[in-house]
C-alpha cells in the first residue's frame, strides 16, 4: 500500500501567502518561500502553490516565486493558477516544479489536459476541481457543481462527470476542493471525496476543511483519498506536520514518518 501524502497548500496573491474562508476574506499571512521551506523541513510529502487571482485577472503565473521555491526545497511541488497553454505549463516545469495544476482553463479548453499529458506525461498534470453543493437537477445529478475563476463562476458541469472526463483526457491526479468546506476547519466533504474516488481510477486529493488530524484520517479512510491538502491548521500553528503524521500513524494510516 502506498503511503498517504500530506500536502500543505499555499495560496499566493501578489507574491505573498494568503488565506481566506470559502474563497473570501483573504488576509496576508507571510512569505510563501520561507513557509515552503519550513514545511519541507517538517516532513511534508509535497507542496501545492496556487496563484489564486491569476485566472480571474487574466495574467501569467508567478515564475519568480516558483524558481525561489525550487531552490529552497527538495520535495515535489505543484503549481497552479493562470496556466492556459502548454507553453505556460512548460515554463512552470522549467522553473522547477514537478507538477502543474489546471482548473479554470481546463474547463474552458479540455484539450489542455490531453496536450499537457502528451507533452509532459500524465504524472505531471493535476486537474484542480473547485466544487460547490447545489440542488440536484438533470444537468447536475450529483448535486455537486464545478465552479471556476476562484469560486466566482458556476459552470453547470456535474463534478462527477467532469472527473471522469479529466481521467479520459489524461489527467494523472485530481485535487477535489470543496468550496463549502474551504477554510472552515470543520472537516473535508467526505461524500464528495468518496464519490469522486469511486468514479475514477487515478489518485484523488481531498481539499478543503481540515481542522484536526482526525479529519485527515477520515479523508484517507472514509473518503478514500490518496492524499490530503492542509492549510489553516498548519499556517496558524495549531498543528505541525510531524504531529499530524504521528497521529495518523497511530490510527493505522500508512504515512511517511520523518524519523
C-alpha positions, 0 to 999 in steps of 0.5 A, a space after each residue: 500500500 502506498 503511503 498517504 501524502 500530506 500536502 500543505 497548500 499555499 495560496 499566493 496573491 501578489 507574491 505573498 501567502 494568503 488565506 481566506 474562508 470559502 474563497 473570501 476574506 483573504 488576509 496576508 499571512 507571510 512569505 510563501 518561500 520561507 513557509 515552503 521551506 519550513 514545511 519541507 523541513 517538517 516532513 511534508 510529502 509535497 507542496 501545492 502553490 496556487 496563484 489564486 487571482 491569476 485566472 480571474 485577472 487574466 495574467 501569467 503565473 508567478 515564475 519568480 516565486 516558483 524558481 525561489 521555491 525550487 531552490 529552497 526545497 527538495 520535495 515535489 511541488 505543484 503549481 497552479 493558477 493562470 496556466 492556459 497553454 502548454 507553453 505556460 505549463 512548460 515554463 512552470 516545469 522549467 522553473 522547477 516544479 514537478 507538477 502543474 495544476 489546471 482548473 479554470 482553463 481546463 474547463 474552458 479548453 479540455 484539450 489542455 489536459 490531453 496536450 499537457 499529458 502528451 507533452 509532459 506525461 500524465 504524472 505531471 498534470 493535476 486537474 484542480 476541481 473547485 466544487 460547490 453543493 447545489 440542488 440536484 437537477 438533470 444537468 447536475 445529478 450529483 448535486 455537486 457543481 464545478 465552479 471556476 475563476 476562484 469560486 466566482 463562476 458556476 459552470 453547470 458541469 456535474 463534478 462527477 462527470 467532469 472527473 471522469 472526463 479529466 481521467 479520459 483526457 489524461 489527467 494523472 491526479 485530481 485535487 477535489 476542493 470543496 468550496 463549502 468546506 474551504 477554510 472552515 476547519 470543520 472537516 473535508 466533504 467526505 461524500 464528495 471525496 468518496 464519490 469522486 474516488 469511486 468514479 475514477 481510477 487515478 489518485 484523488 486529493 481531498 481539499 478543503 476543511 481540515 481542522 484536526 488530524 482526525 479529519 485527515 484520517 477520515 479523508 484517507 479512510 472514509 473518503 478514500 483519498 490518496 492524499 490530503 491538502 492542509 492549510 489553516 491548521 498548519 499556517 496558524 500553528 495549531 498543528 505541525 506536520 510531524 504531529 499530524 503524521 504521528 497521529 495518523 500513524 497511530 490510527 493505522 494510516 500508512 504515512 511517511 514518518 520523518 524519523 
